[in-house]
Amino acid sequence: MTVSKLNKVEAPELRIASKEIESLSEKSVVTSNEAKVGIIPTERLVLMPLRLSEADKNHQAAMETALVQGLKKRYIVFSGEQVSKKAREIYLNESRNMAHTECDETRCLQTIAEAFQTELIATASVSNESDGYFLALSIHNIFDNTVIFSNSVPCKSCDAYDVVSKLKELSGL
């Protein structure tokens, strides 16, 4: 039996699958290129709970999320409730230690860093002033006592929405 003419078969589901495979292939090339230039984060960092005024507490989640969005470009970031819970536990245990009357902040931060298997601790603060905000971010190697990054940014005539955007920029390093 000989086939003299092939008919073109239309199969939309095959076309869709083909496009998805092309898309995945392009994404894997991008990912492998990012790995070649060192863009994929490998270093771990603990972002301590954001320090801010009582008036801005209701924006804390959005502000911390903005910080994480910027930091995760360079670090594997631990933040949020898991860090808050561990910090409370460590500070409470340290304050119960009868050998000294109060918690040594450096020792507590080292213990927090150890709990997340890292040496890097990031602290951030948002200070609300009458005409805007002051935003600050510091990243320290808690064991070497070295500053990895430190910056503060004024945000004059800003509201909470502007602060979230500025925090994302600030943490983008």
C-alpha positions as CSV (number, residue, x, y, z in Angstrom):
1,M,0.0,0.0,0.0
2,T,1.3,3.4,-1.0
3,V,0.3,6.7,0.3
4,S,0.1,9.2,-2.5
5,K,-1.1,12.3,-0.6
6,L,-1.0,13.3,3.0
7,N,-3.9,15.2,4.5
8,K,-3.2,18.0,7.0
9,V,-4.8,17.2,10.3
10,E,-5.9,20.1,12.5
11,A,-5.6,19.4,16.2
12,P,-6.0,22.5,18.4
13,E,-5.0,20.7,21.6
14,L,-1.7,19.7,20.0
15,R,-1.0,23.3,19.0
16,I,-1.7,24.5,22.6
17,A,0.5,21.8,24.0
18,S,3.3,22.7,21.6
19,K,3.1,26.4,22.6
20,E,3.2,25.4,26.3
21,I,6.3,23.3,25.7
22,E,8.0,26.2,23.8
23,S,7.1,28.5,26.7
24,L,8.6,26.1,29.3
25,S,11.7,25.7,27.1
26,E,12.2,29.5,27.0
27,K,11.7,29.7,30.8
28,S,14.3,27.0,31.4
29,V,16.8,28.8,29.1
30,V,16.2,32.0,31.1
31,T,16.6,30.1,34.4
32,S,19.8,28.4,33.3
33,N,21.2,31.8,32.1
34,E,20.3,33.3,35.4
35,A,22.2,30.5,37.1
36,K,25.2,31.2,35.0
37,V,25.4,34.9,36.0
38,G,24.6,34.1,39.6
39,I,21.1,35.7,39.8
40,I,19.5,32.7,41.6
41,P,19.8,33.4,45.4
42,T,21.7,30.9,47.5
43,E,22.5,33.0,50.5
44,R,20.0,32.9,53.4
45,L,18.8,36.0,55.3
46,V,16.5,36.6,58.2
47,L,14.3,39.7,57.9
48,M,13.4,40.7,61.5
49,P,9.9,42.1,62.1
50,L,9.6,45.7,60.8
51,R,10.0,48.4,63.3
52,L,7.2,51.0,62.9
53,S,4.9,53.3,64.8
54,E,1.6,52.2,66.2
55,A,-0.2,54.3,63.6
56,D,1.3,52.2,60.8
57,K,0.9,48.7,62.4
58,N,-2.1,48.0,60.1
59,H,0.3,48.3,57.1
60,Q,3.0,46.1,58.5
61,A,2.2,43.1,56.3
62,A,2.2,45.1,53.1
63,M,5.5,46.8,54.1
64,E,7.2,43.6,55.0
65,T,6.1,42.0,51.8
66,A,7.6,44.8,49.8
67,L,10.9,44.3,51.6
68,V,10.8,40.6,50.9
69,Q,10.1,41.2,47.2
70,G,13.2,43.2,46.9
71,L,15.4,41.1,49.1
72,K,14.4,37.8,47.5
73,K,16.2,38.9,44.3
74,R,19.5,38.3,46.1
75,Y,18.7,36.2,49.1
76,I,16.6,33.3,50.3
77,V,14.5,35.3,52.8
78,F,12.9,34.1,56.1
79,S,10.4,36.5,57.4
80,G,6.9,37.0,58.8
81,E,5.3,34.9,61.5
82,Q,7.9,32.2,61.5
83,V,10.6,34.7,62.4
84,S,8.4,36.6,64.8
85,K,7.6,33.4,66.7
86,K,11.2,32.3,66.9
87,A,12.4,35.8,68.0
88,R,9.8,35.9,70.8
89,E,10.8,32.4,71.9
90,I,14.5,33.3,71.9
91,Y,14.1,36.7,73.6
92,L,11.9,35.1,76.3
93,N,14.4,32.3,76.9
94,E,17.2,34.8,77.1
95,S,15.4,37.1,79.5
96,R,14.7,34.1,81.8
97,N,18.4,33.4,82.0
98,M,19.4,34.2,85.6
99,A,23.1,34.8,84.6
100,H,22.2,38.3,83.4
101,T,19.3,40.6,84.0
102,E,18.3,41.4,80.4
103,C,18.7,39.9,76.9
104,D,21.9,40.7,75.1
105,E,20.6,41.7,71.6
106,T,23.6,40.5,69.8
107,R,23.4,37.0,71.4
108,C,19.7,36.8,70.7
109,L,20.2,37.8,67.0
110,Q,23.0,35.2,66.7
111,T,20.6,32.6,68.1
112,I,17.9,33.6,65.7
113,A,20.4,33.5,62.8
114,E,21.5,30.0,63.9
115,A,17.9,28.8,64.0
116,F,17.5,29.7,60.3
117,Q,21.0,28.5,59.4
118,T,22.3,31.8,58.3
119,E,24.7,34.6,59.4
120,L,22.7,37.5,57.8
121,I,20.1,39.5,59.7
122,A,18.2,42.3,58.1
123,T,16.5,45.0,60.2
124,A,14.2,47.7,58.8
125,S,12.3,50.6,60.3
126,V,9.7,53.0,59.1
127,S,9.4,56.3,61.0
128,N,6.3,58.4,60.4
129,E,6.9,62.1,60.6
130,S,4.4,64.9,60.2
131,D,5.4,65.6,56.6
132,G,6.4,62.1,55.5
133,Y,8.5,59.0,56.4
134,F,12.0,57.9,57.0
135,L,12.8,54.4,55.8
136,A,15.9,52.4,56.8
137,L,17.3,49.0,56.0
138,S,20.4,47.3,57.3
139,I,21.8,43.9,56.6
140,H,24.5,42.6,59.0
141,N,26.6,39.5,59.3
142,I,25.8,39.0,62.9
143,F,28.8,36.7,63.6
144,D,31.5,38.9,61.9
145,N,29.8,42.1,63.0
146,T,30.1,43.5,59.5
147,V,27.7,45.6,57.6
148,I,26.6,44.1,54.3
149,F,24.2,46.9,53.3
150,S,22.9,50.0,55.1
151,N,20.7,52.7,53.6
152,S,18.0,55.1,54.7
153,V,15.7,57.1,52.5
154,P,13.5,60.0,53.3
155,C,10.0,60.0,51.7
156,K,8.7,63.5,52.0
157,S,4.9,64.0,51.5
158,C,4.5,60.2,51.2
159,D,1.5,58.1,52.3
160,A,1.5,54.4,53.2
161,Y,1.2,53.5,49.5
162,D,4.3,55.4,48.6
163,V,6.2,53.8,51.5
164,V,5.4,50.3,50.2
165,S,6.9,51.2,46.8
166,K,9.9,52.9,48.3
167,L,10.6,49.9,50.6
168,K,10.5,47.6,47.5
169,E,13.1,49.9,45.8
170,L,15.2,50.2,48.9
171,S,15.4,46.4,49.4
172,G,16.1,45.8,45.7
173,L,19.7,46.5,46.7
